[in-house]
Amino acid sequence: MSISADISSNPFKITGTTSSSEVVTTARVRIQGFLWVGATTNGHLLSITDVAGNQLWKAQMVTRILNEGIFIPFPLGLRSVDGIHINDMDSGEVYIYVA
């Protein structure tokens, strides 16, 4: 299990699966929001932290939104974080919108 991260454009695109911490970037970034699409199974998980292990976003897919995806903007606008790690991603693709 491993992820593939394309951080060459905005949004960052992360694909694959993992159940352990994998680095997307160690750079300081300003996040606008997350979009998780293409999850295949009810109950699949996604967990995203910064390099220090602070939770940025955690979600569990439910049947009613399985084919729609989940978009989460940061409620007060942009949020600067030191690096991004994917700690659990059971299926789908994640798009991370940055400024």
C-alpha positions in Angstrom: 0.0 0.0 0.0 1.3 3.4 -0.9 0.1 6.8 -2.1 1.1 8.9 -5.1 1.1 12.6 -4.6 1.2 15.1 -7.5 2.0 18.5 -5.9 3.1 20.2 -9.1 -0.3 22.0 -9.6 -3.2 23.3 -7.5 -5.0 21.3 -6.2 -2.5 18.7 -5.0 -3.8 15.3 -6.1 -3.3 12.2 -3.9 -4.2 8.7 -5.0 -3.6 5.2 -3.7 -4.1 3.7 -0.3 -2.2 3.6 3.0 -2.7 2.7 6.6 0.6 4.3 7.8 1.8 7.9 7.7 3.0 8.9 4.2 4.5 12.3 3.3 2.7 14.5 0.8 5.0 17.5 1.4 7.2 18.8 4.2 6.9 22.4 3.0 4.8 25.0 4.8 1.6 25.4 2.8 -1.6 27.4 3.0 -4.6 25.1 2.7 -8.0 26.3 1.4 -9.8 23.0 1.6 -10.0 19.2 0.9 -12.0 17.2 -1.6 -12.3 13.4 -1.2 -13.8 11.6 -4.2 -14.0 8.1 -5.6 -14.2 6.2 -2.3 -15.3 2.7 -3.0 -16.8 1.4 0.2 -19.1 2.6 3.0 -16.9 3.1 6.1 -13.6 3.8 4.4 -11.5 6.3 6.2 -9.2 9.3 5.4 -7.0 11.0 7.9 -4.7 14.0 7.2 -2.2 15.6 9.6 0.6 18.1 9.5 4.2 16.9 10.1 3.8 17.3 13.9 0.8 14.9 13.9 -1.9 17.6 14.4 -5.1 16.5 12.8 -6.1 18.6 9.8 -9.0 16.5 8.6 -10.5 13.1 9.3 -13.5 11.6 7.5 -15.4 8.4 7.1 -17.3 7.7 3.9 -21.0 6.9 4.2 -23.2 5.3 1.6 -25.4 8.4 1.0 -22.3 10.4 -0.3 -20.3 7.5 -1.7 -20.6 8.7 -5.3 -20.6 12.4 -4.5 -17.5 13.0 -2.5 -16.8 15.2 0.5 -15.5 18.8 0.2 -14.4 20.6 3.4 -13.3 24.2 3.2 -11.5 25.6 6.2 -14.2 27.7 7.9 -12.2 30.8 8.5 -10.4 30.9 5.1 -6.8 29.8 4.6 -4.8 27.8 7.2 -1.0 27.6 7.1 0.4 24.3 8.1 3.9 22.7 8.3 3.7 19.8 5.8 1.0 17.3 5.0 0.9 13.6 5.8 -1.8 11.1 4.8 -2.2 8.7 7.8 -5.1 6.6 6.6 -6.6 6.5 3.1 -8.7 3.4 2.3 -9.7 4.4 -1.3 -10.4 7.2 -3.7 -8.5 10.4 -4.5 -7.9 13.5 -2.3 -7.5 17.0 -3.8 -5.9 19.5 -1.5 -6.5 23.1 -2.5 -3.7 25.4 -1.6 -3.1 29.2 -1.9 
